[in-house]
Amino acid sequence: SALIAVAELHAHKLGNLPSAIGAYQRVVSEFAERPEARRAQLDIVSHYFAQKNFNQARLEAEALMRRWPASNEAAQARFELADALFGQRRYTEAVAEYESLSRETHDPSLQALVAYELGNCYQELGQTDRALGHYYSALAQHPNPLLVQGKIARVRARLHRLAPARRIMNARAAAGPARPPDPADSRDDVGRMKSNVRRAKNSVRWASEEVLAAPTTNTDAPSPSLVEAEPHEPTEAVVPDDGAPTP
């Protein structure tokens, strides 16, 4: 009992969880046959979980379940084990542990806690409808019903936002798979494309023939406006014998 008192002092007064774990481990090793050992082992699991050392918490929970499988602490250890798997984002494995515990326990409060955690798992797995069902199952016996009601409200709001998309998906599923393309349609498309290519080639050929058949003009002849005028020689006036110039 002195070791347990030391462990609780470190855990709850000093906040020194590693020292508390060390004291609890001494209780487990030195007093294994006493009920305090099972409780100490469960506290070890809880303290590792509080430090977010989920892997070690899982290992310690499994050790408790193997050593004292028929004890009440074993059921609580399974709950801690599932919580540790959830903390590691191993949601499918966590669901298996929670569901196994739900089948084994007859404690209504523990079943409510399990149902709530199952709702959280299914939320993470994207199975919103199943999550909502588990939240409703947890509501009556859960120690914090306001927490559960908040989860229910958020899930219902999400389902409301997703309702239009789900209706479209359901309508598509009811309509069946889309008809595969008909090979005949593809052949028709190819035929139309070839016909368009032939028409384009003919248009180019006809345009070329028209250009070749058109009369040509001599572009080498100089333009009249560009031909220089011949220089004009001045005409000398004829002078008559009387000396007066002839007009």
Sequence and secondary structure as in RCSB ss.txt:
>XXXX:A:sequence
SALIAVAELHAHKLGNLPSAIGAYQRVVSEFAERPEARRAQLDIVSHYFAQKNFNQARLEAEALMRRWPASNEAA
QARFELADALFGQRRYTEAVAEYESLSRETHDPSLQALVAYELGNCYQELGQTDRALGHYYSALAQHPNPLLVQG
KIARVRARLHRLAPARRIMNARAAAGPARPPDPADSRDDVGRMKSNVRRAKNSVRWASEEVLAAPTTNTDAPSPS
LVEAEPHEPTEAVVPDDGAPTP
>XXXX:A:secstr
 HHHHHHHIIIIIS  HHHHHHHHHHHHHH TTSHHHHHHHHHHHHHHHHTT HHHHHHHHHHHHHHSTTSHHHH
HHHHHHHHHHHHTT HHHHHHHHHHHHHH   HHHHHHHHHHHHHHHHHTT HHHHHHHHHHHHTT S HHHHHH
HHHHHHHHHHHHHHHHHHHHHHHHH S     HHHHHHHHHHHHHHHHHHHHHHHHHHHHHHHS    TTS  GG
GS             TTS    
